[in-house]
């Protein structure tokens, strides 16, 4: 049979026409869909993709300002900026950011702290912004990145400035340091001022004057290639550099103070009592701010923070200690001015003191006592019995009122962050703080600077300056206003006393502390060709039970008494106050006073030679 006779040609034609029609419809629909998509992209989505295209070609980068320099009052640079290279990443330019950082880690090393800081900066940054991964690259690291640059899309090595402290640990607590900004710090500040920057002042002057040192951010419009690497700067809005600051600090006197303390824990404050200008603010042990500003790994920084000697702790402004016998000249003035005793009145000291109907015995530091004692002798020989009786007569409320007029229990107002307030106890203070009544025995302890009473070295130096000025208060400061004769605004009112004899008697007693045959600091007057008015102090760290003797050799070193000394010179026209604290140093006259003598000797040499000491220490 012929197969052609069996074909249904009309049916085949219908099928073919149907298929062609279907294909035509589908093709038409696809064309219309494509045309619609193109139209939608070119009209509705034009602005979006045009902006994205522009971002791929041009990016706006923040330009950090140059941080202001910090100098001492003789012009020595204490904080400067040095050129360095940092490694940045534009996260949007890489497909796998974690893998990219791992590759960089394998090549030049990336610490956990750097990863954390990078992630923090990335979260608070904007899209297509370069985020720093490493702030300082060695020459070897720069070379390795350059050779492998083709492997790292979005990675750039950029020149920038890093903070450097030429004197290292010398003056570190006063000058402070900069470090990476974290999210909590950024929340407290204007985020716009910190675009393109990753550091800010953390402590000291660097933190206190951050806004002045910082400057104002600039910006650049940068043309980039397909890999996101810069080709050309299209437009630039330059940053405003930070302000240079001049401190009242004298770095050479600072060095003398720190070297005099040596390896011992303690603090030295040296200031001009006429203006409050701080010449030295030492806290030992110290630290190297360069290591921190360049980025310590987390373990090393935590080791610094947990060090039992607390090298990061600024003892000069935040260390609170019982002031011990350093309060005696001030309390003597308060006692006479309040009418509790007369300036020439003698009180007998047999080495012990008792309150009526109280079994406890308060002992003098000297067995057998000092005999008949007036105010001047009580200062010279630091007679505890005299001040027990003086404190009993005054009472704690009058003591509180008068001693706060000297600044005890208050902040000094120094222009540094982190100052702690001292404690000048009272009945009201104890009730509010401890919920307990005040006892008369606590009044006696306060009379010799023990018990609840606490003070910082900066506050003791400020009070000593007020005594040297015969009642005129000052406010300690580190920023040089440019007018050395202008005192800084003060925190306390002037103490006006009609009886000039009282000031003179007190100062005479302090002079004899150093120059008198029975003075507690007479050990430092050998070869002394100028006059010093001073007062020694020894403050207990632990309580000694009733009836037991203090034996330094039997007590662990960290539980021994603190050694203290405060003084001013010249006596007739004071130009320098020095306050020294040596933790667990024992004797104020034997340990703290020699430190003050070294600082005063150096200052005197500067006065006589017009700054020769500065040239000597360079």
PAKE-197781 format. One line per field, with one value per residue (C-alpha): y negated, x, z negated; residue number from 1; residue in one letter. Coordinates in Angstrom, 3 decimals. Last residue first. Example, Ala and Ser with C-alpha at 12.3 -4.5 7.8 and 13.67 -1.06 7.14 Angstrom:
<rs>
yy c(1.060, 4.500)
xx c(13.670, 12.300)
zz c(-7.140, -7.800)
resi c(2, 1)
resn c(S, A)
</rs>
This chain:
<rs>
yy c(-65.801, -65.792, -68.312, -70.730, -70.840, -71.169, -74.250, -75.957, -79.487, -78.434, -79.546, -78.781, -75.459, -74.471, -75.319, -73.044, -70.186, -70.632, -70.752, -67.475, -65.767, -67.074, -65.800, -62.282, -62.597, -63.533, -60.397, -57.691, -58.711, -61.600, -59.909, -56.632, -53.384, -53.218, -51.066, -53.298, -56.273, -59.561, -62.863, -66.408, -69.217, -72.883, -75.341, -79.121, -80.158, -83.700, -83.674, -79.907, -79.291, -76.522, -74.303, -70.957, -67.755, -64.369, -60.921, -57.334, -54.635, -52.124, -48.456, -46.107, -45.657, -44.735, -41.922, -42.790, -41.352, -43.625, -46.700, -45.986, -48.086, -47.360, -45.574, -46.832, -47.500, -45.719, -47.383, -48.406, -47.985, -50.531, -53.123, -56.570, -58.154, -61.871, -64.419, -68.165, -70.783, -74.341, -74.388, -76.895, -77.045, -75.902, -72.303, -70.403, -68.089, -69.172, -65.883, -63.995, -66.810, -65.500, -64.720, -67.938, -67.649, -69.665, -72.011, -72.490, -70.168, -70.039, -73.398, -75.037, -73.429, -74.861, -78.314, -77.944, -77.243, -80.096, -82.496, -81.614, -81.949, -85.218, -86.767, -86.669, -88.171, -84.993, -84.972, -81.507, -82.192, -80.245, -76.795, -75.337, -77.837, -79.441, -79.271, -81.843, -84.361, -85.133, -82.494, -83.975, -81.706, -79.608, -76.598, -73.506, -71.268, -72.721, -72.901, -75.264, -77.751, -78.953, -82.033, -81.252, -82.052, -81.358, -78.551, -77.205, -77.267, -75.583, -72.848, -72.309, -71.947, -69.491, -67.433, -67.394, -66.261, -63.494, -62.195, -62.352, -59.990, -60.371, -57.390, -56.575, -58.333, -61.926, -62.552, -64.360, -61.903, -59.176, -61.396, -62.050, -58.318, -57.865, -60.186, -57.860, -58.757, -56.869, -54.205, -54.012, -53.495, -56.181, -58.452, -58.160, -58.383, -61.496, -63.221, -62.691, -64.009, -62.560, -64.445, -62.003, -62.702, -63.007, -61.003, -62.509, -60.368, -62.900, -65.649, -69.404, -69.455, -70.527, -69.738, -67.439, -67.835, -65.982, -68.279, -71.561, -73.851, -75.105, -71.426, -71.245, -73.962, -72.552, -68.943, -69.796, -71.763, -68.724, -66.245, -67.906, -70.857, -70.007, -66.326, -67.067, -69.399, -66.798, -64.067, -66.639, -67.337, -63.613, -62.895, -65.160, -65.617, -66.775, -70.064, -70.454, -69.863, -72.109, -75.002, -74.394, -74.159, -71.039, -70.368, -66.926, -65.016, -61.555, -58.649, -56.459, -58.525, -57.660, -58.768, -56.215, -56.192, -54.042, -52.243, -51.858, -54.738, -56.395, -59.716, -59.631, -58.621, -59.751, -58.255, -59.354, -61.669, -64.790, -67.962, -70.657, -74.135, -77.155, -79.532, -79.528, -79.308, -76.251, -75.419, -79.004, -78.157, -79.927, -78.108, -74.670, -75.317, -76.476, -73.381, -71.189, -72.528, -72.038, -68.547, -67.200, -65.822, -63.654, -60.886, -61.628, -58.345, -57.420, -57.846, -57.202, -58.920, -62.105, -61.211, -57.455, -57.351, -53.654, -52.155, -50.624, -48.803, -47.057, -43.878, -43.750, -43.051, -45.982, -45.398, -41.686, -42.643, -44.765, -41.895, -39.398, -41.754, -42.473, -45.893, -48.482, -51.234, -53.564, -50.949, -50.276, -53.969, -54.759, -52.990, -52.318, -53.780, -52.300, -54.885, -58.028, -61.384, -64.763, -67.359, -71.108, -71.660, -75.325, -76.241, -79.933, -81.122, -77.700, -76.468, -72.696, -69.445, -66.254, -62.986, -59.547, -56.076, -52.515, -52.064, -51.156, -54.589, -57.335, -59.702, -58.636, -59.571, -62.978, -63.753, -62.827, -65.110, -67.943, -67.364, -67.111, -70.422, -70.370, -73.649, -72.171, -73.656, -72.371, -72.295, -72.579, -69.903, -70.280, -71.289, -68.698, -69.518, -69.285, -67.486, -66.829, -64.404, -62.476, -59.995, -56.303, -54.738, -50.944, -49.582, -46.638, -48.139, -51.363, -54.152, -57.906, -59.493, -62.257, -63.387, -64.524, -66.577, -65.985, -68.771, -68.921, -66.347, -68.131, -70.640, -68.124, -65.537, -67.959, -65.793, -62.575, -63.320, -65.332, -62.137, -59.046, -57.528, -60.127, -59.050, -56.556, -54.999, -57.882, -58.043, -59.167, -60.377, -63.895, -62.610, -60.247, -63.150, -61.637, -59.547, -56.748, -56.621, -55.760, -52.819, -51.619, -51.586, -54.073, -52.619, -54.169, -57.474, -58.066, -60.031, -63.185, -63.142, -59.376, -58.938, -61.630, -59.621, -56.205, -56.963, -60.301, -60.657, -59.806, -58.857, -59.044, -57.553, -59.465, -58.000, -56.341, -53.833, -50.188, -49.144, -46.043, -46.035, -43.038, -41.071, -38.552, -41.184, -42.906, -39.945, -41.698, -44.967, -43.168, -41.490, -44.765, -46.606, -43.750, -43.868, -47.650, -47.148, -47.999, -50.146, -50.555, -47.098, -46.404, -49.914, -50.236, -51.883, -53.100, -51.558, -51.441, -53.453, -52.781, -51.777, -48.056, -48.165, -49.937, -47.285, -44.477, -45.993, -46.466, -42.820, -41.625, -43.836, -42.496, -38.918, -39.633, -39.734, -38.296, -39.308, -36.602, -34.030, -36.827, -38.449, -35.161, -34.850, -38.408, -37.517, -34.346, -36.337, -38.982, -36.556, -38.374, -41.487, -45.063, -45.687, -45.190, -48.132, -47.025, -49.046, -48.368, -51.099, -52.778, -55.124, -58.774, -60.047, -62.340, -64.017, -63.857, -65.219, -67.747, -69.900, -73.561, -74.733, -74.569, -70.977, -70.269, -68.413, -68.318, -68.552, -65.597, -65.868, -65.689, -62.456, -62.414, -60.823, -59.043, -59.651, -57.011, -57.333, -54.529, -51.831, -54.474, -56.195, -52.928, -52.540, -56.097, -55.494, -52.225, -53.857, -56.946, -54.899, -52.401, -53.760, -54.832, -52.779, -49.707, -49.748, -50.252, -47.411, -45.165, -46.119, -45.390, -42.052, -41.199, -42.374, -40.266, -37.254, -37.745, -38.014, -34.896, -33.029, -34.215, -33.344, -29.940, -29.265, -30.448, -28.324, -25.312, -25.909, -26.392, -23.151, -21.255, -22.662, -21.758, -18.211, -17.946, -19.143, -16.621, -13.573, -10.921, -7.388, -7.806, -8.666, -5.245, -3.461, 0.000)
xx c(68.620, 69.019, 71.884, 70.229, 67.101, 69.210, 70.850, 67.441, 68.304, 71.306, 70.180, 66.482, 67.184, 69.591, 66.948, 64.485, 66.992, 67.703, 63.963, 63.374, 66.271, 65.115, 61.581, 62.926, 65.050, 61.868, 59.942, 62.229, 63.957, 61.752, 58.507, 59.609, 58.054, 58.093, 54.972, 53.834, 56.115, 54.202, 55.889, 54.531, 56.645, 55.643, 57.748, 58.054, 57.532, 58.679, 59.926, 60.362, 61.910, 60.714, 57.763, 57.268, 55.230, 56.490, 54.966, 56.011, 53.322, 53.410, 54.134, 51.474, 52.969, 56.351, 55.011, 55.363, 57.897, 60.740, 58.541, 57.816, 54.868, 54.408, 51.410, 49.335, 46.173, 46.269, 48.166, 45.814, 47.009, 48.199, 49.311, 50.325, 53.716, 54.095, 56.856, 56.317, 58.272, 59.551, 62.786, 65.633, 68.581, 72.219, 71.499, 74.763, 73.125, 69.511, 67.947, 68.304, 66.619, 63.257, 61.724, 63.116, 64.976, 68.076, 66.040, 66.606, 64.034, 61.196, 62.568, 61.239, 57.833, 57.716, 58.620, 55.799, 53.266, 54.504, 54.435, 50.881, 49.693, 51.567, 49.655, 46.529, 43.695, 43.110, 41.581, 41.269, 40.620, 37.682, 38.045, 37.875, 40.168, 40.311, 43.927, 46.432, 47.768, 51.486, 52.568, 50.350, 50.433, 47.536, 49.806, 47.663, 48.661, 46.595, 46.482, 43.846, 45.143, 44.038, 45.338, 45.526, 49.097, 50.400, 52.602, 49.530, 47.497, 50.340, 50.348, 46.627, 47.241, 50.092, 47.889, 45.123, 47.558, 48.877, 45.342, 43.670, 41.899, 40.462, 38.521, 40.964, 44.310, 45.411, 46.667, 43.534, 41.379, 42.440, 41.432, 38.000, 37.557, 38.001, 35.058, 32.706, 30.431, 27.189, 26.705, 24.849, 28.117, 28.041, 25.163, 25.815, 29.582, 29.339, 26.903, 29.202, 32.131, 34.898, 37.228, 37.474, 39.393, 37.812, 39.220, 40.745, 40.066, 40.309, 42.939, 42.503, 43.178, 40.103, 41.665, 38.787, 37.467, 37.852, 40.660, 40.619, 42.060, 38.535, 37.584, 39.888, 37.995, 34.476, 35.547, 37.550, 34.596, 32.342, 34.906, 35.385, 37.658, 38.762, 39.227, 41.162, 43.549, 44.090, 44.919, 46.957, 49.270, 49.634, 50.733, 53.786, 55.201, 58.579, 58.680, 54.895, 54.241, 57.203, 55.557, 52.147, 53.353, 54.677, 55.718, 57.311, 57.958, 56.625, 58.115, 58.100, 57.897, 55.201, 52.597, 50.146, 46.373, 45.312, 41.970, 40.148, 37.719, 36.042, 37.779, 39.890, 43.517, 46.762, 50.223, 53.822, 54.107, 53.056, 52.126, 50.223, 51.700, 49.718, 51.693, 49.283, 46.284, 44.036, 40.425, 39.797, 38.741, 41.772, 44.115, 42.736, 42.411, 46.033, 47.149, 44.955, 46.693, 50.187, 49.212, 47.613, 50.896, 51.023, 49.002, 47.516, 45.563, 45.855, 43.775, 45.468, 43.521, 45.467, 49.118, 48.512, 47.664, 46.932, 48.300, 51.330, 49.073, 51.730, 49.602, 49.515, 45.917, 45.637, 49.071, 48.318, 45.026, 46.965, 49.329, 46.487, 44.459, 47.242, 48.782, 48.127, 50.525, 49.049, 49.631, 53.291, 54.015, 52.437, 55.318, 54.276, 54.898, 55.510, 55.375, 53.290, 54.886, 53.249, 55.977, 55.892, 52.177, 51.163, 48.958, 49.721, 51.632, 52.074, 54.086, 53.735, 55.570, 53.566, 55.400, 53.800, 54.530, 55.577, 59.324, 61.543, 63.174, 61.284, 64.196, 64.246, 60.582, 61.073, 64.223, 62.459, 59.545, 61.972, 63.365, 59.902, 58.780, 54.975, 53.102, 51.828, 51.824, 49.125, 49.081, 45.546, 44.287, 44.630, 41.588, 40.903, 41.106, 37.988, 39.305, 37.791, 38.518, 41.352, 42.529, 43.010, 42.176, 41.683, 38.153, 38.989, 37.043, 39.036, 38.521, 37.875, 38.212, 36.055, 37.992, 36.930, 38.075, 37.626, 38.164, 40.947, 41.578, 43.897, 41.253, 38.424, 40.690, 41.845, 41.174, 41.820, 45.291, 46.024, 45.809, 44.003, 42.287, 42.721, 41.154, 41.875, 40.171, 39.787, 38.078, 34.806, 35.462, 34.017, 30.817, 30.243, 29.795, 30.728, 29.314, 28.232, 31.787, 33.165, 30.750, 31.626, 35.376, 38.052, 41.508, 44.106, 45.699, 48.032, 48.347, 50.440, 50.201, 50.338, 53.097, 55.363, 58.504, 57.321, 58.274, 60.054, 59.549, 55.821, 54.578, 51.095, 50.727, 50.414, 49.119, 50.297, 47.856, 48.307, 45.104, 42.942, 39.686, 40.764, 43.609, 45.288, 46.627, 48.355, 50.598, 53.928, 52.721, 51.384, 54.749, 56.642, 54.429, 54.840, 58.649, 58.661, 56.655, 52.985, 51.157, 47.422, 46.388, 42.784, 41.665, 38.231, 38.061, 34.503, 32.369, 29.353, 29.334, 31.163, 29.871, 29.835, 33.124, 34.924, 33.816, 34.781, 38.215, 38.768, 37.885, 40.211, 43.018, 42.542, 42.595, 45.961, 46.622, 49.881, 51.816, 51.062, 48.962, 46.957, 46.431, 45.027, 42.777, 41.574, 40.597, 38.815, 36.728, 35.908, 34.680, 33.528, 35.691, 35.068, 32.189, 34.571, 36.821, 39.964, 42.748, 46.402, 48.358, 51.642, 53.642, 54.613, 55.214, 52.978, 54.109, 53.609, 56.011, 57.857, 60.214, 59.187, 60.231, 56.658, 56.261, 54.969, 51.948, 51.407, 47.965, 46.519, 46.626, 43.089, 41.503, 40.366, 36.962, 36.608, 33.884, 33.822, 33.779, 33.601, 31.675, 29.812, 28.923, 27.564, 25.500, 24.214, 23.283, 21.728, 19.417, 18.627, 17.664, 15.451, 12.106, 13.369, 16.231, 15.599, 11.876, 12.408, 14.900, 12.526, 9.639, 11.689, 12.704, 9.125, 7.879, 10.508, 9.633, 5.950, 6.629, 8.757, 6.053, 3.385, 5.529, 6.375, 2.690, 1.785, 4.522, 3.302, -0.270, 0.700, 2.652, -0.247, -2.759, -0.442, -0.149, -3.932, -4.348, -1.744, -3.355, -0.932, -2.337, -2.148, 1.534, 2.068, 1.265, 0.000)
zz c(-76.180, -79.966, -80.185, -77.793, -79.968, -83.115, -81.658, -81.735, -82.859, -84.926, -88.384, -88.010, -86.299, -89.072, -91.643, -89.849, -89.842, -93.550, -94.248, -92.411, -94.192, -97.585, -96.954, -96.437, -99.590, -101.567, -100.540, -101.927, -105.173, -106.276, -105.272, -106.799, -105.603, -101.799, -101.533, -98.664, -98.194, -98.062, -97.287, -97.213, -95.772, -95.781, -93.779, -93.525, -97.142, -98.040, -101.643, -101.979, -98.580, -98.357, -99.210, -100.911, -101.118, -102.256, -102.432, -103.181, -103.137, -105.987, -105.330, -104.012, -100.527, -102.039, -104.224, -107.891, -110.361, -109.279, -109.682, -113.338, -114.568, -118.268, -119.783, -122.723, -120.739, -117.388, -114.501, -111.698, -108.135, -105.560, -108.088, -106.954, -107.540, -106.965, -106.705, -106.505, -104.621, -104.427, -102.431, -102.608, -100.224, -100.388, -101.376, -101.820, -104.360, -104.811, -103.698, -107.001, -108.893, -107.675, -111.112, -112.561, -115.881, -114.947, -112.758, -109.016, -107.440, -109.986, -111.174, -108.017, -108.614, -112.147, -110.832, -108.270, -111.020, -113.196, -110.248, -109.258, -112.859, -113.376, -110.478, -112.659, -110.606, -108.679, -105.169, -103.656, -99.982, -98.532, -96.956, -93.422, -91.727, -88.282, -86.989, -88.200, -85.686, -85.981, -83.481, -80.781, -77.735, -78.987, -79.472, -79.794, -82.689, -85.521, -89.309, -90.737, -93.270, -96.704, -98.568, -102.297, -103.180, -99.651, -100.990, -102.823, -99.608, -97.784, -100.424, -99.824, -96.077, -96.686, -99.000, -96.362, -93.668, -95.980, -96.605, -100.008, -102.408, -105.929, -107.230, -110.000, -109.715, -109.198, -112.753, -113.951, -111.977, -114.418, -117.349, -115.824, -115.289, -119.039, -119.578, -117.743, -114.816, -114.360, -111.655, -108.339, -106.494, -103.805, -104.847, -108.596, -108.119, -105.942, -108.316, -111.279, -109.275, -107.138, -104.788, -101.894, -98.692, -95.262, -92.406, -89.263, -86.183, -83.379, -83.543, -83.935, -87.689, -89.671, -93.059, -93.938, -97.467, -100.765, -101.841, -99.909, -102.588, -103.335, -103.549, -106.567, -108.439, -108.102, -108.638, -111.750, -113.133, -112.633, -113.957, -117.319, -117.963, -121.495, -120.790, -117.590, -119.430, -122.149, -119.640, -117.712, -120.636, -121.381, -117.787, -117.935, -114.441, -115.799, -113.873, -113.640, -117.353, -118.138, -116.304, -117.853, -121.455, -123.177, -126.772, -126.956, -123.732, -124.516, -126.407, -123.330, -120.162, -117.603, -120.133, -121.445, -121.754, -124.725, -124.705, -128.003, -127.443, -130.446, -129.744, -126.574, -126.805, -125.185, -125.342, -124.701, -127.698, -125.766, -127.657, -125.783, -125.495, -124.315, -122.075, -119.112, -121.385, -121.205, -120.190, -119.097, -115.547, -114.044, -116.457, -115.686, -111.946, -111.717, -113.608, -111.416, -108.333, -109.754, -110.975, -107.796, -106.408, -109.537, -107.934, -104.510, -104.429, -100.755, -97.596, -94.244, -91.452, -90.703, -91.319, -91.393, -87.692, -87.216, -83.965, -85.741, -88.246, -90.410, -90.577, -86.769, -85.707, -83.304, -81.793, -81.354, -79.724, -77.245, -76.437, -75.976, -73.778, -71.317, -71.633, -68.949, -67.880, -70.519, -73.231, -72.451, -72.014, -75.391, -77.185, -80.784, -84.262, -87.678, -89.088, -88.763, -88.051, -87.548, -87.110, -86.425, -87.088, -86.743, -89.736, -89.276, -92.347, -93.920, -90.901, -90.807, -91.533, -92.068, -92.710, -92.892, -94.181, -93.523, -93.891, -90.950, -90.846, -92.620, -91.983, -88.326, -87.992, -89.602, -87.596, -84.350, -85.178, -85.890, -82.407, -80.878, -82.365, -82.315, -81.856, -78.610, -75.134, -72.799, -68.994, -67.602, -65.233, -61.485, -59.390, -56.693, -52.968, -50.764, -47.695, -44.261, -41.452, -43.055, -40.421, -39.825, -43.182, -43.291, -43.231, -41.000, -38.092, -38.400, -40.919, -40.824, -44.267, -45.733, -48.820, -52.309, -55.320, -59.065, -61.597, -64.202, -66.934, -69.339, -70.429, -70.788, -72.432, -75.138, -78.206, -76.278, -74.902, -78.060, -80.098, -78.853, -75.805, -73.079, -69.797, -67.034, -63.987, -61.589, -58.205, -59.709, -63.257, -63.104, -61.499, -64.415, -66.847, -70.169, -73.027, -70.700, -69.359, -72.775, -73.092, -69.589, -70.095, -69.080, -68.599, -70.889, -71.785, -74.739, -77.970, -78.447, -82.254, -82.786, -80.186, -81.635, -80.899, -79.624, -75.996, -75.735, -71.969, -72.099, -68.643, -67.153, -63.693, -60.420, -57.162, -53.941, -52.458, -51.483, -49.698, -49.576, -47.565, -45.467, -47.073, -44.771, -42.364, -45.289, -45.994, -45.314, -46.888, -49.978, -50.514, -50.097, -52.594, -55.092, -54.767, -55.282, -58.464, -58.506, -61.049, -61.450, -60.297, -59.217, -58.362, -56.685, -53.243, -52.646, -49.898, -52.182, -55.397, -58.654, -62.107, -61.414, -59.499, -62.327, -64.828, -62.437, -61.888, -65.636, -66.247, -63.482, -64.774, -68.314, -66.984, -65.381, -61.625, -60.253, -57.123, -54.515, -56.376, -57.970, -54.571, -53.296, -56.352, -55.792, -52.211, -53.323, -55.793, -53.174, -50.504, -47.353, -47.763, -46.683, -49.125, -52.063, -51.054, -52.872, -54.476, -55.300, -57.061, -56.247, -58.483, -58.799, -62.348, -64.358, -67.582, -71.344, -73.980, -71.810, -73.883, -73.708, -77.163, -78.501, -77.336, -73.855, -72.443, -68.676, -67.077, -65.181, -61.406, -60.068, -58.797, -55.181, -54.588, -51.262, -48.681, -45.989, -42.222, -39.653, -41.508, -43.441, -40.141, -38.809, -41.947, -41.590, -37.950, -38.960, -41.488, -39.418, -36.338, -38.128, -36.896, -33.479, -32.105, -34.239, -33.535, -29.787, -29.668, -31.598, -29.351, -26.236, -27.655, -28.556, -25.157, -23.444, -25.588, -24.841, -21.112, -21.194, -23.072, -20.656, -17.646, -19.022, -19.604, -16.118, -14.571, -16.511, -15.489, -11.838, -11.938, -13.503, -10.977, -8.105, -9.403, -9.625, -6.046, -4.910, -6.438, -5.223, -4.291, -0.507, -0.896, -2.502, 0.863, 0.000)
resi c(618, 617, 616, 615, 614, 613, 612, 611, 610, 609, 608, 607, 606, 605, 604, 603, 602, 601, 600, 599, 598, 597, 596, 595, 594, 593, 592, 591, 590, 589, 588, 587, 586, 585, 584, 583, 582, 581, 580, 579, 578, 577, 576, 575, 574, 573, 572, 571, 570, 569, 568, 567, 566, 565, 564, 563, 562, 561, 560, 559, 558, 557, 556, 555, 554, 553, 552, 551, 550, 549, 548, 547, 546, 545, 544, 543, 542, 541, 540, 539, 538, 537, 536, 535, 534, 533, 532, 531, 530, 529, 528, 527, 526, 525, 524, 523, 522, 521, 520, 519, 518, 517, 516, 515, 514, 513, 512, 511, 510, 509, 508, 507, 506, 505, 504, 503, 502, 501, 500, 499, 498, 497, 496, 495, 494, 493, 492, 491, 490, 489, 488, 487, 486, 485, 484, 483, 482, 481, 480, 479, 478, 477, 476, 475, 474, 473, 472, 471, 470, 469, 468, 467, 466, 465, 464, 463, 462, 461, 460, 459, 458, 457, 456, 455, 454, 453, 452, 451, 450, 449, 448, 447, 446, 445, 444, 443, 442, 441, 440, 439, 438, 437, 436, 435, 434, 433, 432, 431, 430, 429, 428, 427, 426, 425, 424, 423, 422, 421, 420, 419, 418, 417, 416, 415, 414, 413, 412, 411, 410, 409, 408, 407, 406, 405, 404, 403, 402, 401, 400, 399, 398, 397, 396, 395, 394, 393, 392, 391, 390, 389, 388, 387, 386, 385, 384, 383, 382, 381, 380, 379, 378, 377, 376, 375, 374, 373, 372, 371, 370, 369, 368, 367, 366, 365, 364, 363, 362, 361, 360, 359, 358, 357, 356, 355, 354, 353, 352, 351, 350, 349, 348, 347, 346, 345, 344, 343, 342, 341, 340, 339, 338, 337, 336, 335, 334, 333, 332, 331, 330, 329, 328, 327, 326, 325, 324, 323, 322, 321, 320, 319, 318, 317, 316, 315, 314, 313, 312, 311, 310, 309, 308, 307, 306, 305, 304, 303, 302, 301, 300, 299, 298, 297, 296, 295, 294, 293, 292, 291, 290, 289, 288, 287, 286, 285, 284, 283, 282, 281, 280, 279, 278, 277, 276, 275, 274, 273, 272, 271, 270, 269, 268, 267, 266, 265, 264, 263, 262, 261, 260, 259, 258, 257, 256, 255, 254, 253, 252, 251, 250, 249, 248, 247, 246, 245, 244, 243, 242, 241, 240, 239, 238, 237, 236, 235, 234, 233, 232, 231, 230, 229, 228, 227, 226, 225, 224, 223, 222, 221, 220, 219, 218, 217, 216, 215, 214, 213, 212, 211, 210, 209, 208, 207, 206, 205, 204, 203, 202, 201, 200, 199, 198, 197, 196, 195, 194, 193, 192, 191, 190, 189, 188, 187, 186, 185, 184, 183, 182, 181, 180, 179, 178, 177, 176, 175, 174, 173, 172, 171, 170, 169, 168, 167, 166, 165, 164, 163, 162, 161, 160, 159, 158, 157, 156, 155, 154, 153, 152, 151, 150, 149, 148, 147, 146, 145, 144, 143, 142, 141, 140, 139, 138, 137, 136, 135, 134, 133, 132, 131, 130, 129, 128, 127, 126, 125, 124, 123, 122, 121, 120, 119, 118, 117, 116, 115, 114, 113, 112, 111, 110, 109, 108, 107, 106, 105, 104, 103, 102, 101, 100, 99, 98, 97, 96, 95, 94, 93, 92, 91, 90, 89, 88, 87, 86, 85, 84, 83, 82, 81, 80, 79, 78, 77, 76, 75, 74, 73, 72, 71, 70, 69, 68, 67, 66, 65, 64, 63, 62, 61, 60, 59, 58, 57, 56, 55, 54, 53, 52, 51, 50, 49, 48, 47, 46, 45, 44, 43, 42, 41, 40, 39, 38, 37, 36, 35, 34, 33, 32, 31, 30, 29, 28, 27, 26, 25, 24, 23, 22, 21, 20, 19, 18, 17, 16, 15, 14, 13, 12, 11, 10, 9, 8, 7, 6, 5, 4, 3, 2, 1)
resn c(X, X, X, X, X, X, X, X, X, X, X, X, X, X, X, X, X, X, X, X, X, X, X, X, X, X, X, X, X, X, X, X, X, X, X, X, X, X, X, X, X, X, X, X, X, X, X, X, X, X, X, X, X, X, X, X, X, X, X, X, X, X, X, X, X, X, X, X, X, X, X, X, X, X, X, X, X, X, X, X, X, X, X, X, X, X, X, X, X, X, X, X, X, X, X, X, X, X, X, X, X, X, X, X, X, X, X, X, X, X, X, X, X, X, X, X, X, X, X, X, X, X, X, X, X, X, X, X, X, X, X, X, X, X, X, X, X, X, X, X, X, X, X, X, X, X, X, X, X, X, X, X, X, X, X, X, X, X, X, X, X, X, X, X, X, X, X, X, X, X, X, X, X, X, X, X, X, X, X, X, X, X, X, X, X, X, X, X, X, X, X, X, X, X, X, X, X, X, X, X, X, X, X, X, X, X, X, X, X, X, X, X, X, X, X, X, X, X, X, X, X, X, X, X, X, X, X, X, X, X, X, X, X, X, X, X, X, X, X, X, X, X, X, X, X, X, X, X, X, X, X, X, X, X, X, X, X, X, X, X, X, X, X, X, X, X, X, X, X, X, X, X, X, X, X, X, X, X, X, X, X, X, X, X, X, X, X, X, X, X, X, X, X, X, X, X, X, X, X, X, X, X, X, X, X, X, X, X, X, X, X, X, X, X, X, X, X, X, X, X, X, X, X, X, X, X, X, X, X, X, X, X, X, X, X, X, X, X, X, X, X, X, X, X, X, X, X, X, X, X, X, X, X, X, X, X, X, X, X, X, X, X, X, X, X, X, X, X, X, X, X, X, X, X, X, X, X, X, X, X, X, X, X, X, X, X, X, X, X, X, X, X, X, X, X, X, X, X, X, X, X, X, X, X, X, X, X, X, X, X, X, X, X, X, X, X, X, X, X, X, X, X, X, X, X, X, X, X, X, X, X, X, X, X, X, X, X, X, X, X, X, X, X, X, X, X, X, X, X, X, X, X, X, X, X, X, X, X, X, X, X, X, X, X, X, X, X, X, X, X, X, X, X, X, X, X, X, X, X, X, X, X, X, X, X, X, X, X, X, X, X, X, X, X, X, X, X, X, X, X, X, X, X, X, X, X, X, X, X, X, X, X, X, X, X, X, X, X, X, X, X, X, X, X, X, X, X, X, X, X, X, X, X, X, X, X, X, X, X, X, X, X, X, X, X, X, X, X, X, X, X, X, X, X, X, X, X, X, X, X, X, X, X, X, X, X, X, X, X, X, X, X, X, X, X, X, X, X, X, X, X, X, X, X, X, X, X, X, X, X, X, X, X, X, X, X, X, X, X, X, X, X, X, X, X, X, X, X, X, X, X, X, X, X, X, X, X, X)
</rs>
